[in-house]
Amino acid sequence: MSGVLPGAGRGDTEYLLGVEGGGTTTQAVVADLNGRVLGRGLGPASNHRKVGWVAAVEALSTAIGGALGQVAGYRSGDGPAWTRVRVAHACLGLAGIDTPQDRDMVRGWIVREGIASRVLVVNDAELVLVGGTPEGWGVGLVSGTGSICLARTQDGRGARIGGWGHVFGDEGSGYQIAISALRLASHTADGRADASGLLRGLLSYWRLGSAEELIRHVYRPEVTASEISQLAIGVQELATRGDADAAAIVEQAAKALALHVDTAVKSLGMHKPPLALGGASLRSSLKKSLLAQISVEIGGVTVVQDAVQAAVTIARRELQDGNGASKLTAAMA
């Protein structure tokens, strides 16, 4: 804990803070009150359900400190950068934020550290929904290390589909694509399947000499779900080059993600909602197959390249709306 009262010893200039934290990286952005970005910080994964609370806090501290340090300046012995910067409002969009208790835990840490006294904590899919839809309503779908779909109507009704984690959920995510590929590759290695191209592709991607080395590589004590999920990039590249087995895995993932969207739209009775896509796994082949398999009518489709910018947008809206006045704050209650 910094032990510094919010605003004590800081200048009069106020800033906005936006954070996007996932199963692979954490990004933080500091902006002026008009939303102009002034600094960025980067940290490791901050999904507390996968890396634990201590590691999540360290990742958030690294990213936030890096961003605010570009405004406050780096001076040894002066403590965290946020003790020298006045944050008017912060928004954190984090993977693994699934319950009011999750939000309270993160918000409590932000307030106790003196980073900001006004802060909104949401699931990272909220950033995709806000950042990729013209008016903040529609459907937001994320496929990164994990997967989740959020939808909101114009009158504020919402639905959440998926997001159950890699043990019994995250269908269509990078992790599940990777696991499907590894399973088929192992079956090929011992004669239960015939996906030799996929097996060779996986070994090449990780620069391994034999199928047996997969065991040592994947079961290393330090390996993370994030590292495993990055294999999905290689699987999609194989699919794009015409490997039928890789294409079938991508197709199955797209089918699972399409079901997320179909379910969300039908449950809320939405008519041609805009669709926002985010996450490292939603690239070429998966995106193309996903859009082909969605059965409901959707409006415009936007790929959100910089979701952390949406966190700044939300923080700015919340500041302008005032305490408790915004629809998003009400939805999070």
N, C-alpha and C positions, 0 to 999 in steps of 0.2 A: 504494500500500500504506500502511496506517495506521501500521505500525511499533509498534503497541501489543500487548503480550502479552494473550491472552485472559483477561479478568477483572481485569487490572491497573487499579487506580484506580477500580473500580466498587463499587457498593453490594452488600450481601448478598442483596438480593431477586433472584430469578431469574424469567425470563419465557420464554414460548414464542413462536416466530416462524413464521408461515405466509406463503407467497408463491404467488400464481398468476400466471403470465406467459404471454401469448399473442401472436398476431400483430397485435393491436390495442392492448391495454393491459396493464399490470402492476399487480397489487394486492398489498399487503403488510398483514399484520395482526399486532399484538403482543397477547398475552394473558397472563393470570396462569396459574399451574400448574393451575388448575381449568378452564381453557379460556375464562374470561370475557374478552371483547375489551376492550382498553384504548386501542387506537389503530389508525388505518388510514393507509396511504400509497398514493399513486397515481403511476404513471409510464407512459411510452409503451411500445410493443411491445418484447418481449425475446426473441423467437424468433431465436436467433443465426444460424440458417440463412437468414433473410430480411433481417435488419437488420445482420448482422455482429457479431462478438464485442465490439468497442469500444462500439457503440451498445447492445448487450444489457446490458453491464456498467453503462453509464450509467443505463439504465432501471431495473435492479435497485437500484442505489445510490439513485436518486431515491425509489423506492417504499419500500425498507427504511428509508432515512434518515427519510422522512416519518413512517412508523409509529413507529419507535423514538424519534423526536424528541418525540412526544406523551407519552412516558414520561420521557425523560431531560431534557426542556426544551430550548429553543433558545437557545444561548449562542454568540455570535460569538467566533471565535478558539479554540474548544475542539475543533475537528476534528469528524469524523463522529459522529452520535448514538450509534452502536454502541460507541464507545470509553467510553461512560458507562453502558452497560446490560449486564447479565449475561444472556445467552441460554442457557438450559439445553439446549434442543434446537430445531432449525429444520427445517422441511420446505419444499422448493421444488418445486412442480409446474409445469413449464415446457414449452411447445410447442417442438418441435425437439430434445427429449432422447430420442434414439433408440438410443444405443449406450453401453456402459460408458465409453468415452472421453469422451462428452458429459457424463455424470454426474461423472466425475473432474475434468473441466475446471471445471465450476461449483462443485463441492464444494471444489476446491483454492483457488478464488478466495475463497469464503466463509471458509475457515480462515485463509488468508494475511492477509485483511483484518482478522481478529480479530472477525468478526461472531458466529461460533459455532464451537465445536470439535466439536460433535456435530450432524451435519446429514445429512438424507436428501434426495436429488434424484431426482425421478420425472417421467415425462411428465405433462402437465396432465390427460390423460384419466383418470389414476389418481385425481385429486381427485374427478372426477365419479363414478367407480365407488365410491369409499369414501363420499363424501358423499350419494349417492343410493340406496344399498342398505342394508337394515336391519342386515346382519351383515358387510358388507364383501366379499361375494361376489355374483356375478351378471354383468351386462353393463353397461358404460359406453360411451355413444356421444356423441361431440362433433362438432358442426358449427358452426364459427365461420368465421374466415378460412380455415382448413383443416378437415380431417375425419379422424377416427380412431376405432377401436373397440377397447376392451380388455375381456377377459372373464376371470373367475377362478372356479374351482370351490370348493366347501367344503373340499376337501382341498388347495387351494393350486396346482392346475394352472392354467396361464394360456394365453391366446392373444391375439395382436395382429393386427388386420385393418386394412389401409389405413395412412394416415399417411405416404404416400410423397412428399408435397410437391406444390406447385401445378404443377410442370412436367409430371409424368407420373402424378399421383395426386390426392388430395383430392376424389374424387368425392362429390357431394352437399354440398359446402361452399358457403359464401357466395361465395367467389371463383369457383367453377365455375358457380354459378347466374348470377352477374353476367356472366361471359364468354359463356355461352350466350345470354343476353339481348342483349348487345352484338353478337354475331355475327348473330343474327336481325334485329336492328334495322338493321345495316349492309346486310344482304341486301335488306331492305325499301327502304332508301334508294336503292339502285341498281337495283331492279326484279327481283331474284332471288327475292324472297319478298313476302308480303302480310301483314305484322303491323303495320299502321299504328297501332293502339292502343298496342302495346308501344313503338314508336318514340316516339310522342308522350309516353308515360309516362316514358321514360328521359330525354328532353330536359327535361321538366318537373321531374323529380327533381333534376337537376343545374343547372336554370335556364339551359339553353342555347337559343339561338334557331334552330339548324338542325342537321341531321345532320352536316354538314361540321365543325361545331365539336367533335364527339365526338373527332376525331383530335387536335386541339390539346389538348383537356382530358385525354384518357386518356394521351397520350404525353408529358405534361409530365415533365421530368427528376426532379422531386421526388415524383411519384405513387408510391404504394406498393400492394402487393397488398391491404393492409388497407383502404385507401380504395376500391379497386375493389370489394372484397367487400361493402362497405356498400350497394352498389346492390341487393344481394339483398333487402334490406328493402323497397325500392320494388317489386321484382318480385313479392314475396309479397303486397303490398298490392293490386297490380293483379289478381293471381290471385283474391284474396278478393272483389274487386269484379266478378268475372265475365269478365275478359279471358281468352279461350281460349288464346292463345299463351303468356301468362305462366303460366297454369295447367298447360300441357303441360310447361313448363320445370321447374316445381316438382314435378310428378309424376315426371319423369325423375330429378330429384335424390333424391326420396323412394325411388324404386326402387333407386338405387345405395346409399343408406344402409341400406335393408332388407336388401340382399344382405350388407352388413357384418355385421349382427346375425345373420342366418340362418347365415352361414358360421361365425361364432364359436361359436354354440350347438351346431351340428352337429359341429364339430371337437372339442369337448370332451365331447360326449354329455350335455349339460345338460338337465334336466327343469324346465320352467317357471321359469327364473331371473328374478329381479327385473331390471328394466331402468331404468337411470338415464340421463337425457338432459341434455346441457349444450351451451352455445355460443349465440351471439346469433342464429344462423340457424335454430335449431330453435324457431320460433314458430308461431303458429296453423296456417296452411295446410300448411306442410311437416311439422309434427308430426302433424297429422291424417292426411295422406296416407301418411306413414311407417308409422304404426301399422296402417293398413289393408293395407299391402303386406307386412308381416313374415309369413312363412309358418310359422315355428316357434311353438310354444306358449311364451308368456312369462307371468311372474307380474305383480306390481304394477309400475306405471310411475310414476317420480318425475322431475320436472323440477328440476334443481339450480340454484337462483337465486344462491347465494353459494358458489361452489366454493372460494374462499380459506379459508372457515371449515373445510372438510374438511382443508386443509393443517395447520391448528391441531390438529384432531382426531388426525391422523396423528402429528404431533410429540409430542402428549401420550401417545399409545399407545406410541410408540417409547421415550419417556423412562421410562414405567412398566415396559415389557418389559425394558429394559436392553440393553446392547451385544450385538448379534447374535442376540437371542432372538426377535424378532418374525417372523411369517410374511412380512410385507412386505419387511423387510430381506433375508430369505433369498431372496425372489423377485427382488430387484434385484441379487443377487450374480452 
